[in-house]
Amino acid sequence: MLANKVWEGLGQVIGMRVLENGKLEISGAIMGTMFDGDDFSSTFTYEMEIKPDGTSYGEIRGFYSTKAGVMGRFKGNGNAILGPGGSGKHRGALCYFNPPGKYAYMNGIACVYEYDVDENQKIHAIGWEWK
């Protein structure tokens, strides 16, 4: 069951490259707001493998920092339905590696995310606690 929204942000794909194994590596940056109103910025890398039916599977890893000085990292995976011009609807789950303090509770949850990219490579992403 989905519970509280953990974060929401807007961003941009900032780079793409094809890896030797045929996967696509996408780098991006997001800025937004955490559940407590603290602003954050995040950078991430998403390694995506296109499936025969045109959908994809990907693994994401990244780092974030908040305006209040909290720094953490995350890993996750998910699937996507790809669209025209590099657009796509990505859905998956993240696990966090946070320091002690107000965001430490996130270490014990799965954060379900939706990450949409438009044809201009603009990102809108939201994460919810999965109870």
N, C-alpha and C positions, 0 to 999 in steps of 0.2 A: 504494500500500500504506500502510495506517495504521501509524504507529510509536508513539512515546512520547506519553503524555498530557501536554499542555502546561499545562492548568489545568482546574479544576472549581469550580463555584459554585452557590449558591442565591440567589434574589432575588425581586423583586416587580415587576409592571407598576405604574408610578406615574402614568401618564396616557395618554389616547388622544384623538385628535381627527380629524375628517374634513377633509381638505384640499380646496381648490377644484377640484383635478384629479380628485376622486373617490377618491383613495387614502386609506388609513388610516395615521396616524402614531402609533406606539406608543413611549412612553418607559419605560425600566426601569432598575433598579439591581440589581447582583449583587455578592455578597461571596463570596470563596472562597480557594483555595490554588493557587499556581503550582507548576510542576514541581519547583522546588527547596525547597518547603515554605514559601516566603514568602507571607504573607496579602496579598490584594489586594481592592480595591473598584473597581467599574466602573459607569459610567453610559453609556447608549446610547440612540439613536433608531433605530427600525426603520420604514421607509416601505414599506407593503404594498399591493399591487394584487391584488384578487380576480379570479381567472380565471373564465370562464363555467362551468367544471365544479365550482366551489366550492373549488378549491385556490387557493394564492396564490403570488406571486413577491414578494420583498422585498429591499431594500437596507438595510444596517445600517452605522452609523458610531458610534464611541464613543471613550471615554477611560478609562484605568485608572491606578491608582497602587498601589504596594505599600507594605507596612509599612516596608520597608527604604529607601523613598524613590525608587524607580524610577517614572517616569511615561512612558506611551506612549499611542499611539492606534491605532485599527484601522478598517478598512473591509471590507465583504464583501457577499455576496448569497447568496440561497438560495430554496428552495421550501418550502411548508408544506402539510400536510393539516390542515384546520381541523375542530374538533369542537364539541360543544355548549357553550353558556355562555361562549364566547370562548376555549375551550381550543384547543391546536394542537400539532403536532409539526413543528418547523422544522429543516431540514437545509441546510447550505451550507458556504461557505469564507470565511475571513478572511485579510486581509493586514495586516501590522503595520508601524508607523512608530515604531521604538524608538530610544532614544539608544545611543551606544556603551556597552559593558559586557556583563554576563552575559545580558541579554535581546536583544542585537543579532542573535544568530543567527536570531531569529524574523523578521527583516526579509527573509530569503531563503527562507522556507518558506510554504506554504499551510497554514493551520490549519483542518482540517475540524471543523465543530461540529455538535452536536445540542442543541437548545434546546426544551425542552418546557414548555408553560404549562398549568396545570390550570384548572378552572372558577372557582377563587378567585383567579386571576391570579398564582399562585405559580410561580416559574421554577426549573427545574433545567437547568443547562447544562454541557456538557463539550466541550473542544477537544483534538484530537489532531494531531500533526504528520503531514502527508501527504508521504511520500517518493516 
